[in-house]
Amino acid sequence: MGENPVTGRPLVVIPTYNEAGNILGLLEEVLSLPEAFDVLVVDDASPDATASLVKEARQKQNKNGDHIHLIERPEKLGLGSAYCEGFRWALERNYSIICQMDADFSHAPSDLSRLVKELESFDLVLGTRYMPDGGTIGWSWYRRVLSRGASIFAKVLTGVPVRDLTGGFKGYRKEALLVLDLSRIRSAGYTFQIETTAYVHRKKFRIKEIPILFRERVSGKSKISSVRTIVQTVWLVLRLFAERIKPVG
């Protein structure tokens, strides 16, 4: 972990929990992209040996070994804290472009190329399901309604003018993450996506949305709990609304 990376390479932060069925294929696809990404996997003590597979990938692929990195956490600490830890790691090593994506192939690795291209002109680029040429594949009507409704609810109350506040496919310029106070981020789960975008917007950074197709996971089981996610989303959005009406320091 003490090595200095080639900071001209963009970094992809990928949180994992029980993604043994996906992680090797995902690493292979990301590392084959023309932009020459580095990858940081943040694993929450997956009992299916996800972290061991990442270590094996580093050892087997000598040409990629310096570009695959791993943080092993002692327990399941949540998606939001995994991203925060990954972002801190990236900033400490002076990466200029930091992207994030799911580990289950819901996000197409090839779309990372479009993120990086747009980050030449914008500070935060969001992969959006709810715009022309975007969408979801393999979702039930209930999940579509829940996701779309959460995005509309969050947009109205937070005042953030984007169409997909709950999506997890993003790219940041270093400057946006440096101003974003990661110690202030409270969201442990999927509401992390709303909270971070809202704070970047408040800092007046340039935000761009690009259309993506979100596919149901290739392998493994979804970690989303509908009732818990609804409660967390409502609570967070109401807090952000309160902060918007009466800003805090």
C-alpha positions as CSV (number, residue, x, y, z in Angstrom):
1,M,0.0,0.0,0.0
2,G,2.9,2.3,0.4
3,E,3.7,2.4,-3.4
4,N,3.1,5.5,-5.4
5,P,0.9,4.8,-8.4
6,V,1.2,6.2,-11.8
7,T,-1.2,9.1,-11.0
8,G,-2.0,9.7,-14.6
9,R,-4.1,6.5,-14.5
10,P,-7.8,6.8,-13.4
11,L,-8.8,4.6,-10.4
12,V,-11.9,2.5,-10.1
13,V,-13.1,1.8,-6.5
14,I,-15.2,-1.4,-6.3
15,P,-16.7,-2.4,-2.9
16,T,-17.3,-6.1,-2.5
17,Y,-19.2,-8.5,-0.3
18,N,-19.6,-12.1,-1.6
19,E,-18.7,-11.3,-5.2
20,A,-16.5,-14.3,-5.9
21,G,-18.6,-15.1,-8.9
22,N,-18.0,-11.8,-10.5
23,I,-14.8,-10.2,-9.4
24,L,-12.3,-11.9,-11.6
25,G,-14.2,-11.3,-14.8
26,L,-14.8,-7.7,-13.8
27,L,-11.1,-7.0,-13.1
28,E,-10.2,-8.5,-16.5
29,E,-12.7,-6.3,-18.3
30,V,-11.8,-3.1,-16.5
31,L,-8.0,-3.6,-16.9
32,S,-8.4,-4.3,-20.6
33,L,-10.0,-0.8,-21.3
34,P,-7.9,1.6,-23.4
35,E,-7.7,4.2,-20.6
36,A,-5.5,1.9,-18.5
37,F,-7.3,2.0,-15.2
38,D,-6.1,1.0,-11.8
39,V,-8.6,-0.9,-9.6
40,L,-9.1,-0.7,-5.8
41,V,-11.3,-3.5,-4.4
42,V,-12.6,-2.7,-0.9
43,D,-13.8,-6.0,0.6
44,D,-15.9,-6.3,3.7
45,A,-14.6,-9.7,4.9
46,S,-16.5,-11.7,2.3
47,P,-16.9,-15.3,3.5
48,D,-16.8,-16.5,-0.1
49,A,-13.1,-15.6,-0.4
50,T,-13.6,-12.7,-2.8
51,A,-10.4,-11.1,-1.3
52,S,-8.4,-14.2,-2.0
53,L,-9.4,-14.1,-5.6
54,V,-8.3,-10.5,-5.9
55,K,-4.9,-11.5,-4.4
56,E,-4.5,-14.4,-6.8
57,A,-5.3,-12.0,-9.7
58,R,-2.5,-9.7,-8.6
59,Q,-0.1,-12.6,-8.4
60,K,-1.1,-14.3,-11.7
61,Q,-1.2,-11.2,-13.9
62,N,2.2,-9.7,-13.4
63,K,1.5,-7.1,-16.0
64,N,-1.6,-6.0,-14.0
65,G,-0.2,-6.7,-10.5
66,D,0.8,-3.1,-9.9
67,H,-2.7,-1.9,-11.0
68,I,-4.8,-4.2,-8.7
69,H,-5.1,-3.0,-5.1
70,L,-7.0,-4.4,-2.2
71,I,-8.3,-3.2,1.2
72,E,-9.5,-6.0,3.4
73,R,-11.8,-4.8,6.1
74,P,-12.4,-6.8,9.3
75,E,-16.2,-7.1,9.0
76,K,-19.2,-5.9,6.9
77,L,-19.2,-2.2,7.5
78,G,-21.4,-1.0,4.7
79,L,-21.3,0.4,1.2
80,G,-20.9,4.0,2.1
81,S,-18.0,3.5,4.5
82,A,-16.3,1.3,1.9
83,Y,-16.4,4.0,-0.7
84,C,-15.2,6.6,1.8
85,E,-12.3,4.4,2.7
86,G,-11.5,3.8,-0.9
87,F,-11.7,7.6,-1.7
88,R,-9.3,8.4,1.1
89,W,-6.9,5.8,-0.2
90,A,-7.1,7.3,-3.6
91,L,-6.6,10.9,-2.4
92,E,-3.6,9.9,-0.3
93,R,-2.0,8.5,-3.5
94,N,-2.9,11.6,-5.5
95,Y,-5.1,10.0,-8.1
96,S,-6.6,12.7,-10.3
97,I,-9.7,10.7,-11.5
98,I,-11.6,8.4,-9.2
99,C,-14.5,6.3,-10.4
100,Q,-16.9,4.0,-8.6
101,M,-19.0,1.0,-9.8
102,D,-20.8,-2.1,-8.6
103,A,-19.0,-5.4,-8.6
104,D,-21.8,-7.5,-10.1
105,F,-21.7,-6.3,-13.7
106,S,-24.9,-4.2,-13.2
107,H,-22.7,-1.4,-14.6
108,A,-21.0,-2.1,-17.9
109,P,-17.2,-1.7,-17.5
110,S,-17.0,-0.2,-21.1
111,D,-19.0,2.8,-19.8
112,L,-16.0,3.8,-17.7
113,S,-14.5,5.1,-20.9
114,R,-17.4,7.6,-21.3
115,L,-17.1,8.7,-17.7
116,V,-13.4,9.5,-18.0
117,K,-14.0,11.4,-21.3
118,E,-16.6,13.6,-19.7
119,L,-14.4,14.2,-16.6
120,E,-12.2,16.3,-18.9
121,S,-14.9,19.0,-18.7
122,F,-16.9,18.2,-15.5
123,D,-16.1,17.5,-11.9
124,L,-18.7,14.8,-11.2
125,V,-20.2,12.6,-13.9
126,L,-23.2,10.3,-13.1
127,G,-24.3,7.3,-15.0
128,T,-28.1,7.9,-15.3
129,R,-30.8,5.3,-15.9
130,Y,-33.6,7.9,-16.3
131,M,-32.8,9.8,-19.5
132,P,-32.9,9.0,-23.2
133,D,-30.8,6.0,-24.1
134,G,-30.7,5.0,-20.4
135,G,-32.7,2.3,-18.6
136,T,-32.8,-0.8,-16.6
137,I,-32.8,-4.5,-17.7
138,G,-34.2,-7.4,-15.8
139,W,-35.9,-5.4,-13.1
140,S,-39.4,-6.0,-11.7
141,W,-42.0,-3.2,-12.1
142,Y,-41.9,-2.8,-8.3
143,R,-38.1,-2.2,-8.3
144,R,-38.4,0.3,-11.1
145,V,-41.1,2.2,-9.3
146,L,-39.2,2.2,-6.1
147,S,-35.9,3.4,-7.7
148,R,-37.5,6.1,-9.9
149,G,-39.7,7.3,-7.0
150,A,-36.7,7.6,-4.7
151,S,-34.8,9.6,-7.3
152,I,-37.7,12.0,-7.9
153,F,-38.4,12.4,-4.1
154,A,-34.7,13.1,-3.5
155,K,-34.4,15.6,-6.4
156,V,-37.4,17.6,-5.3
157,L,-36.4,17.9,-1.6
158,T,-32.6,18.3,-2.0
159,G,-32.8,20.7,-5.0
160,V,-30.1,18.7,-6.9
161,P,-31.0,19.0,-10.6
162,V,-30.2,15.5,-11.8
163,R,-32.5,12.7,-12.8
164,D,-30.8,9.7,-11.1
165,L,-29.7,10.5,-7.6
166,T,-29.6,6.9,-6.4
167,G,-27.3,5.5,-9.0
168,G,-23.9,4.1,-8.1
169,F,-21.9,4.6,-11.3
170,K,-19.9,7.8,-10.9
171,G,-16.7,9.5,-11.7
172,Y,-15.1,12.3,-9.7
173,R,-12.3,14.7,-10.4
174,K,-9.9,14.8,-7.4
175,E,-10.9,18.4,-6.6
176,A,-14.5,17.5,-6.0
177,L,-13.5,14.7,-3.5
178,L,-11.0,17.0,-1.7
179,V,-13.7,19.5,-1.0
180,L,-16.2,16.8,-0.1
181,D,-15.7,16.2,3.7
182,L,-15.7,12.4,3.8
183,S,-15.8,12.5,7.6
184,R,-19.2,14.2,7.4
185,I,-20.7,11.4,5.2
186,R,-23.1,9.5,7.5
187,S,-24.7,7.1,5.0
188,A,-23.6,3.5,5.4
189,G,-25.7,2.0,2.6
190,Y,-27.1,3.0,-0.8
191,T,-28.2,6.5,0.4
192,F,-24.5,7.3,0.2
193,Q,-25.1,8.0,-3.5
194,I,-27.7,10.7,-2.7
195,E,-25.6,12.3,0.0
196,T,-22.4,12.6,-1.9
197,T,-24.0,14.1,-5.0
198,A,-26.0,16.6,-2.9
199,Y,-22.8,17.8,-1.2
200,V,-20.9,18.1,-4.5
201,H,-23.7,20.1,-5.9
202,R,-23.7,22.5,-2.9
203,K,-20.1,23.2,-3.5
204,K,-21.0,24.5,-7.0
205,F,-19.0,21.8,-8.9
206,R,-19.9,21.0,-12.5
207,I,-22.1,17.9,-12.8
208,K,-22.9,15.9,-15.9
209,E,-25.2,13.0,-16.5
210,I,-24.6,10.3,-19.2
211,P,-27.1,7.6,-20.1
212,I,-26.4,4.0,-19.0
213,L,-28.2,0.7,-19.1
214,F,-28.3,-0.9,-15.6
215,R,-28.5,-4.7,-15.8
216,E,-29.6,-7.2,-13.1
217,R,-26.5,-8.8,-11.5
218,V,-24.8,-11.6,-13.3
219,S,-24.0,-13.7,-10.3
220,G,-24.7,-13.7,-6.6
221,K,-27.5,-12.2,-4.5
222,S,-28.6,-8.6,-4.2
223,K,-27.8,-6.9,-0.9
224,I,-30.7,-4.4,-1.2
225,S,-33.4,-4.6,1.5
226,S,-36.4,-2.7,0.2
227,V,-38.0,-1.7,3.5
228,R,-34.7,-0.7,5.1
229,T,-33.6,1.2,1.9
230,I,-36.9,3.1,1.9
231,V,-36.6,4.1,5.5
232,Q,-32.9,5.1,5.1
233,T,-33.7,7.1,2.0
234,V,-36.6,9.1,3.5
235,W,-34.6,9.9,6.6
236,L,-31.5,11.1,4.7
237,V,-33.5,13.2,2.2
238,L,-35.4,14.9,5.0
239,R,-32.1,15.7,6.7
240,L,-30.6,17.1,3.5
241,F,-33.8,19.1,3.0
242,A,-33.5,20.5,6.6
243,E,-29.8,21.4,5.8
244,R,-30.9,23.1,2.6
245,I,-33.5,25.2,4.4
246,K,-31.2,26.1,7.3
247,P,-27.6,25.5,6.2
248,V,-25.2,24.2,8.7
249,G,-21.5,25.2,8.9
